[in-house]
Amino acid sequence: MPAGVKDVIRIEDLTVGYGRKPVIRGLDACFAPGRFTALVGPNGCGKSTLLKAVMGFLRPQAGRVTLDGLPMARIPRRALARRIAWLPQENHWPDYLTLGELVEMGGHARQGLFAGPDARDRRLFGEALRTVGLQDHAHLPVNALSGGQRQRAFVAMVLAQDTPIVLMDEPVNHLDVTYQYALLGLVRDLTRRRGRTVVSVLHDLNLALSFADDVVMMAAGRAQAAGPVAEVLNPANLRAVFGLEAQVIHHQGRRICLPDLPEPRA
């Protein structure tokens, strides 16, 4: 984390899991404002569990999660929804819901109990649909969209929530390479031009190298390395976290992870 920058979300000595079985053990991390932080690590290391703990869906067995110094558990759910937008891995929706209605759900956190969307909300809804390239599909049922279109639809709903913090669990699943780059370019724009704080699980190390500012490398329920992506995603950490022999090369101003190929079998 850059010197002098106060963290928005801080995780301290966190142990959390499902039932009595911990998935995360004694984890420390912080997510700085206006930064795009990627969570990377092997399957089952606790990346999704960490985001669920931050959202308050899982009660810590030990340690705590704070938002601007206030324990997350003390923040009312509606107030939290005005601060943090959440995009899980899997989403479910009623059969009758149209894309436009789905995106409007993103404005509920700002509206009163009986209030509908106002002019600002509708402007945000339209901007969100244009951002993900679905402005001409608002009238269609969500079930009529392709898998990639549905993923972009849920991203639009998150954008319409218009929160300062966005948590995303594998947001580029089901997207072809064009939309992977478009979506993560948008996420980077949210941080650099709009000051949003974004934390996202990513599996592709080259996407993390291309778009993230910071990275938390997780293994066996702990943060093994954390900091600016250009410093932390290095051959030594890749070997320690993934058991991967790889080079990180520089090409036309970009860093690229180039794994060593296994020797062919005789």
PyMOL commands that set and color helices and strands:
alter all, ss='L'
color gray80, all
select helices_A, chain A and resi 47-55+72-74+77-83+99-110+119-131+142-144+147-161+177-192+205-211+229-232+235-242
alter helices_A, ss='H'
color red, helices_A
select strands_A, chain A and resi 9-18+21-31+36-40+62-67+70-71+84-87+165-169+197-201+214-219+222-228+246-251+254-259
alter strands_A, ss='S'
color yellow, strands_A
deselect
rebuild
show_as cartoon
